[in-house]
Structure formats: structure tokens, C-alpha cells
Amino acid sequence: MLRVAVVGSGPSGVYTAQALLNQSLVPEVRVHVLDRLPTPYGLVRYGVAPDHEKIKSLQNSLRAVLEDERVTFVGHVQIGGVGGVPPARLAELYHAVVYCVGAAADRPLAVPGEDLPGSWSATRFVSWYSAHPDIAPDGFALEARSAVVIGVGNVAVDVARILARGADELRATDVPRAALGALAGSRVREVHIAGRRGPSQARFTTKELRELGALPGARVVVDPAELAMDPAYAAQEGLPLPAVVRRNLEVLRGWSAQREASVSDAVRRIRLRFFLRPVELLERGGRVAGVRFARTAPDGAGGVQDTGAYEDVEAQLVLRAVGYRGVELPGLPFDPVRGTVPHVAGRVLRDGVPSAGEYVAGWIKRGPTGVIGSNRSCSKETVASLIEDAPLLARRSAAEDPLAVLRAWGLRPVEWDGWLSIERAEAALGRSLGRGPVKIPDWQGLLAAARGEEE
């Protein structure tokens, strides 16, 4: 029997487990899917916006894998770091370990004022309204009148949409109580989404973009002059543009033609801005008060260049959504430039040589690229390498009962029954509030629910 640990229960981790179950060369495989959190599904639970029910339903297919009798979910087990199980000790328990730990850090703006109160990463904001237990439930008061979201990808659009969406519309979702209350009392009336390049180079999908225009009580504002600066926009009829770019430009063209009267009547305005590069976050009274942008323009080679002009945009809340970055896991090799673990076809490299029994999949393997489905092929490649190595891996020693060893080391794993207990507690919490299931947002509450204890 081949015993494999998969570290991370998000899509890449679960797809890795699925690929191990589906292969036929090694008939007997047992997989333990480990996670630092007592809950499974990774970013599907803690990164997908609560009003994106179709994407969140992916949990159902992930669930089917984790409920397979050959798979064991092992939550509340940290690997690496302070108080965590070192990778070297974990390797003693399994024939192979696959690390699917994602890219947990945000890319900084690297501009003055970035650390001012009121300036946050978009990921932190997403984690807050998704009830991630690492973020205080009362972490955002939303007293700002104007917010700036820096970045033009789907994450930027997500956080802007949540800021502009009425709390009543989110009541039917699993948004935690504190976040729903803060959104209900939000004073935000204007949300700017700003990118340093043009609309044809934005990374959002058309579906996400159109959702902004469908928000009740909100209007999207697009400056026709900024659209006209984009060479692809100006000549789109004669260019073989990708379909998503063409559709995005059509949506933006429609918004740019809106009558000002229809915009002024809106409860909230969402302003999509282009060719603006942040150079400084402005301060007033010890808090962020705005963003100073350098005006850019196409450089004729697919990039942009500064024009020498600047524009200040008022904001009491700034959220950066400019990408993710992998974080070093102590005990594993790490490439600080790429933000990934060095590997060949998923095999971890130590000093340029494949390390027996150590593998990677997902963003920590290839960087933060692609969509959720991209993790399938990535995981399959890694599992193919692992199965190719199986004859050698089977000669390694492995614990008969890794969970017993983890408990002997002082850990208190949350298994699948514990997760089901959390689900029941969240359903009960929702019923008490007259809602559907509502997420428990703190460590104490999650662990108490997992063990069937009353808070």
C-alpha cells in the first residue's frame, strides 16, 4: 500500500488526491489530505465571493473526493512554521508528500504610504467577508466615503462589487454576521477600480465585468477619453482581438455612453479607471486619505510609460489587488524570485536534484496563474511523476497510522466528522438568524463546533 500525504485541501490538493485515486498502476493508495484549517476547500470556501454561488458549488465535487473511503481529511494540522510539523518529520510518516499550499501572500505596491491605516490587501478584505478565522470578524468598519481598488483583475472586481452591493442582497449568502452588519452600515458611495494599463490589457472576465452593471442602486462610470487612449479600443474593428477582450471593450463602450443623469441618481458609483499608476498613498490625520496616480500612456510596444502628469483620487479605504505570491515553507527549498518551490514535473528539487518522496502541485509549483480548473492538469502531471517513482517510494518506511503519530506529537486533528459537525453548527447559526447557513468566523468557534462543544 502506498501512503501519500497531500498538504492543502483547496482545488489543487483535492485534484491531486483525485488523480491518485483514478490512476491504475498502483492499485492500493491511501491519501491523507492535510490542512492548517479545520475546514476543507481552501480558496473555494475562503476566496470565492459569497454571491458567486455557481463557483462555490464546486465544493460539491471536491466533497465527493474527500468522502472517498481511500481519502482521509486531516484538518487543524500545520506543516512547517512555528509550532508546525517540519517537512522532514512529515516525510517519516508517508511514502510521499505532495505540497499544494498555494500562494498565500499579496504582492505589495511598494509605494510610500502603503502601510497607512485604511490601506489593505484585497485578499485580507476577501478573507474578512469570507469568515477566514485568521481575520478578526470586526476587521473592517467601512466608514470610508470613497474607496480605491488598485488592480483590474477578477479579485479587484469582486471586492468592488461587494463594496457596492447592498447588504440585503447578501443576506441570503453565508456572509458572517459581523461582515454583513458592517456592509449594512457602510458609508462607501464611490468605488474606483484603477489599473496602470488600458482596458484591452485588463485581466477581468466579461462575466465578472457585467455583474458590476447589474447591481441594483449602483452605476458604472467609464471615461470615454481613457478608452480612446487604448490602441486596441480605437481600432478594434480591424484587429484580431481575443474574444474576451472584444467583449470587455463592448461592455465598457456601453457604459461610457451612459447619460450623466442616470449615473447621478445612483446610490453608489463604480468608476473604472485606466492608465493610472499608483505612486503614493496620501495621508491625513494619520490615515490614508487618497491615492496619487501617475498618468500613463501606451508606449507603442505593448506597455505603458509615464506622461509626467499626476492625478489625486480621494479615498479613505484603499485595497490592493495586484496579484499573489508564494510564501516559503520552512524546511522546503524555495525560489524567492519566482515565489515557488523548485521542481521538475512536480518533483521537488534540493540542490538541483529530485528529492525522493517530495512533490508540489498548484500555485506553489507554477505560480499564481490560471483558473481553478488549471489545477487539474497541473495535479495530473505531478501525480504522473509520483506514480512513476512508486516502485522506489514503496521501499521507504511509512507509519501504519500517521494520525496516531500526529496525536502523539500533541496535535488534535479535525477529521471529516469534525467538519460535518462544523457544517451542522453553521446551519444552526443561520436558522437562528433567519438565514441559510452562516459561516463561523473564528478559530475558537470552529474548533468548538468541530468537537461538538457549545461556545
N, C-alpha and C positions, 0 to 999 in steps of 0.2 A: 504493500500500500504506500502511495506517495502522499505525504502530508505537506500541504502548502499553506503558508500564511499570506494573505493579501492585506496590506496596510492601507486603509481608506475604503469607506463604503459608499462613495459617490459613484457616478456612472462609470468612470474608468475602472474602479475597483470591482464593481459588480459585473461589468462586462468581462473583466479578466476571469472572475470566478465562473461565469457562464461559458467562456471559451474553454476553460479547463474541464468543465463537465461535458461539453459537446465533443471534445476530441476522443478518438477511438484507439489511439496507440497505447495508452496506458489505461487499462480498464478500471483500476481501483485508485481513485483520487479522493482525498478528503480536504476540504478547504475551510479554513478559519478566516473570516473577514473581520479584521480588527479596526476599531475606530476610537479616537480620543473621546468622542462624544458618546453619550448613552443612546443616541438616536442614529438611525441609518439614513442613507440617501444623499449625504453631502450637500452640494450646492443645489440639488433639486429641492431639498427642504429649506435650505438657508440662503439660496441665491436667486431662485426664480420668484418673480413678483407675485404677490398673492392674488392679483386679478388675472393672472395667466393660468387659468385652470387647465387648459388643454396640455400645456407643457408640464404642469405639476402632476398631471395624471400619469406621467412616465413612472411615477413611484409604483404604480401597479405592476409594470413589467419588471422593475427592479425587485419588487417584493417577491415575485414568483421565483426568482433565482435564490434569494435569501431564505426562502421557505423550503428549498430542496433539502431532502434528508442528508445529502452529502455535504451540505454547507452549514456552518455554524457562525452566527453573528456574535461577535465579542466586542461589545461597546464598553466605554469608560476605561480604555486601556491606552495610555500614551506611550508612544515609541520615541525614544530619544529625548533630549532636553532634560531640564531639571525635574527629578522625580520620575522620569520615564524609563522604560526598559531600553537599554542600549541595543543597537542593532546586532552587536556581537553576541549578546545573550539571547536575543530572539532567535538568531540563527542556530542556537543549540537545540531549539525545540522543534524545528521543522526541517524537512529536506530542502525546501526552497522558500524564499520570501520575495514577494513582489510588492514594491513600494508604489502606491498610487496616491500620493499625498498632495497633488495639485500644485497650485501657485498661490500661496496664501497672502503675499504682500502686495501692496499697491505701489505703482510707480509714482515717485514724487514729482512735483512740478519743478523743484529746485529753483524757486524764486524767493526773494525777500518777502517776509510776512506770511509764508505758508503755514507756520505754526501758531498763528494768532487764534485766540478763541473765536469760534464761529467758522473756522476752516477745517473741513474734514475730508476724509476719503469717501467716495461714493460707496465703497464696499462696507464701510462702517455704518452708513445710513441704511443700506440694504439689510445688513445683519440686524440692525435695530428693529426695522419693521417686519423682519422675518423671525424675530424672537430668538436669535442666537444667544446662548447663555453666557458668552464672553462679554456681551454688551449690556450695560445697565438698562433695565426697562424704561427708566426715565431719562435716557441719554440725550434726547432732543426735545426742546421746548417749543420750537418753531414760532418764535416771537418775531422773526425777521419779516420785513415787508417785501424785500426783494432778494431773490436767490440767484446765484450764478452756478451753473453746472458746466464744468470745463471738460470737453470731450464730445465727440459726435459718433459714438457707437451705441449699441443697444442698451448698455448699462446706463449711459447718460440719459437716454430716452426714458428708460424705466423709472429712474429716480425723479425726473422732471414730471412724468405722468402721475406718480404717487403724490408729489407735492401739489399738483394741480387738480387732483381728483377729490371730490367731496367725500367726507368720512362716511356718509350714509351709503355710498356705493360700495364701500369696503366692509361694511358691517356683515355682509354675507360671507366674507372670506375668513381665513384663520388668523388674521392680524391680531396680535396680542392686545390686551385691554389698554395698557399704558400708551402704546403707539396709536391706537385708534382714538383715544382721548386727546392726545397731542395733535393729531391730524384734524380732529373736530374743532379744536381751538386755534388752529393755525391762522396766522395773520398774513401769510405769504399771498401776495396778489400778483406778483410778476416773477416769472422764471425765465432766465436767459440760458440758452444752450449755445455754447461758443466753441468753435474749432478754428485752428490756425490755417487750415486749408479750405478749399472750395467744396461746394455741395457734391460734386461728382466724385470726390475722394472720401466722403463721409462713409462710416462703416455700419450705419444702421440699416436694418432691413425695411422694406416698404411696408410690411405688415405693422411693425413697431411704429413707424413714422405715421401711418394713417390713424393709429389709435389716438395720437395726440389731438387730431382734428375731430375725434368723435366724443371728446369729453364734454359732458353737459356743463354749461356755465363757463367754459374756457374757450379762448380763441387763440389761434396760432398766427403769429405775425412774422412775415419774411420780407426783408428789404429787397425790392427788385434790383437795386443797384449792386448789391452784393452778389446776387445770382448772375448778373450780367458780366461780372468780373471773371467768371469761370469760363475758360475757353470751350469746354465740353458743353456747357449750358448754351452758350451763344451759338454753337454750330452743331447742336445735337442731331438735327435732321440729316446732316451729311456725314456723321461719324458712326462707325460700327460699335456702339457702346454696349457694355454688358446689360442684360435685361433689367437687373436690379437698379443699376444706375439710371437707366432711362425712366423706369417707373418712379424712382425717387424724384427725379427732376420734374416729372409731370405733376407730382403731388405738390412740390414746392412752388411750381409755377402757378398752380391754382390758388394757393394761399397768398402768394404775393399780389394777386389781383383782387383780394378782398376789399370791400369798401371799408373805409375807416370807421364809419358809423357802427357797423356790425362788430367791430373789434372793441370800440369804446364801451359798448353795452355789456361786455363780458365781465363776469365776477373775477376771473383770473386771465392773465395774458401769458402766453408762452412765446418768447421771441427766439427764433432760430437765427443765430449769427454765424457768419463765415469770415475767413481771412482776418482773424484776430488771434494774436499770440500773447498769452499772459506773461507779463514781465515783473509784476509786483502786486502783492495784496496790500491794500491801503488800510490804515488803522485810524480809529477814532475812539477815544475813551477806553483804550486797552483791548478793543475787539476789532474784528475785521469790519470794514465799512465799504469796501468796494474792491474792484479789480482794475488795474491799469493794463491795458492791452496795447501792443504794438500792431499797427495796421500792416498786414502783409499783402502781397500780390503775386500772381503766378510769375515764375522765373523763366518760363519758356522751355524748361527741361523736366516738367512733371512735379517740381517742387514749388516752394514759395520763398520770397525774400522780403525783408522789412522795407517799408516805404519811407520811414523816418517820421511818420505820423503816429499819434497815440490817441487813445480814447479811454476815458474812465467810465466804468459802469458801477453804479451804486449797488451794494449788496451787503446784507448783514449775515448771510449764510452763503458759503462757498463750498461746493462739493466737487472734488476732482475725480474724473472717470477717464484716466488716460492710460489704462492698462494694468496688468498684473505682473507679478514677478515671483519666481520660485524662491523658497527660503531654505537655507542649509539645514539639513537634519544631522545633528551631531552624531558622528560615527559612520556617516556615508560620505563618499567623495562628492565634491560639488564644484561646478564651474561658475564662478561669480560673475563672469561676463555674460553668459547665456542664461544664468539663473536656472540651470538644470543639472541633473546628475549625469556625468559622462557615461556613455553606453555604446554598445554596438548591437543593433537589432534587439534592444531591450536588456541585454546582458550588461550589468554594472561593470565599469572598468575601474580597477585600482592600479594606479601607476601604469596605465595603458594596457593592462592585462585583464581579461574577463575574470571576475570574482565568482568562484563556484557557489551557486545557490542564491545569488543576489540579482534581482531584476527590477526594472522600472516600467511603468506604463502611465499614460495620461500626460498632463501638463508638466509634471516634474521630469518627464522623459523628452518631450518635444517642444516645450514652451507653451505659453498661453495662446494657442491658435486653434481655429476650427470651432465647430459647434458640438453639442452634446453627442451627436451621432458619430463624430470623428473619432471618438474614443473606442468605437467597436474595432475598426481596422487596426488602430494602434495597439489595443489589447491583444488582438489575434496574433500580431507579429511577435509580441513578447512571449505569449504562450507557446507559439511555434518553436521559439528558441528554447524555452524551458522543457518542452516535451522532447526536443532533440537531445537535450542534456540529461534526460531522465535516467538512462542506464547508470550514469555516473552519480547522479543525485541520490539514487536509491541506496547506494553504498554508504551514504553519510548516516550518522546516527540521528535519531529524532525521538522526541518524547512520546510515550504511549498516550499520555493525557496532558497535553500542553496547558489546558485550563487549570488543572490541579497544580501544576508548577507555578503558574501565574498567581494563583491564590496563595501558595506557599511563600511567594515573594511579597505578599502583603497587598496585592491588588484585589479589587472587588468588581470583577467584570459584570456587565449587564448583558445578559443573553436575550434571545428573541422573546421569551416570555416576559422579560422585563420591558422590552419595547412595546409589546402588546398592552402591558399594564399602563404605560405612558399614553398610548392611544386612547385607552378607555378613560383615563383621567382627563385628557383634553376634550373628549366628547362630553364628559360630565360637566366640565367647566363651561363649555359652550351652552349646554342646556340650561345651566343656572343663570346664564346671561341672556337667554332667549335667542341664541345664535347657534350656528353649526359648530363643529369642533374649533376650539381656540387654543393656540399654542401656549404651552407653559414656557416662560421666557428666562428662567434662572436655573442654575445648577442644583440648588437645594430642592426646588420643586420637582425637577426632572428625576433626580435620584430618589426622592421620597416616593414619587409615583411609580418608578421602576420597581421598587421594593414593596409596593402596596401599602405604604405608610401614609397617614394623614399628616398634612403640613401643620 
